[in-house]
Amino acid sequence: MEQWLAVISEVGFPIVVTLYLLNRIESKLDALNHSIQMLPTQLKVSRESY
C-alpha cells in the first residue's frame, strides 16, 4: 500500500500539470480551428471587394 502512495505522489503532480495545460491548449486549438474554417469565406469576401 505504501508503494502505491509513493507512486501516486510522484506521478500525481505531472499528471495534474499535464491536464491543466491540455485544457488551456484545447480552447486555443478550438479558436484556431474556427479561424481556419472561416478563412475561405473571408478570402471570398476580400476578393469581391476589389
N, C-alpha and C positions, 0 to 999 in steps of 0.2 A: 504494500500500500504506500509506503514511504517513497518507493521508487517512482510510482505514478505521480505523486505530488511533486516530486523534483522535476520530472519531465514536463508536467503541465506548467510549473512555474518558470521553467527555462524557455519553453516554446510558446507560452501564452502571450507574452508581450509582443514578439514579432508577428504573431497572428493578428492581434488587435490592431497593430500599426498597419499591416497589410490591408485588412478590411477597411480601415479608415481611409487609406489612400485610394483604394479601389472605388470607394463610394464617392470620393471627391472627383476622381477622374471620370467616373461614369457620367456625371452631369455635364462635364466639359465635352465628352465624346458625343453626347446627345445633341448639344448645341452645334458642334462641328458637322455632324451628320445632317442636321436640318439645313445648315448653310450650304452644304454641298448639294443637297436635293433642290434647293431653291436657285442654284446657280444658273441652270439653263433658262429658267423663266426670267431672271434678271438680265441675262445676256440678250434674250429676245427683245425685252422692253428697251434695252440700251440701243440695240441696232435700229429699232423702229423710230427712235427719237432723232437719229441723224438724217 
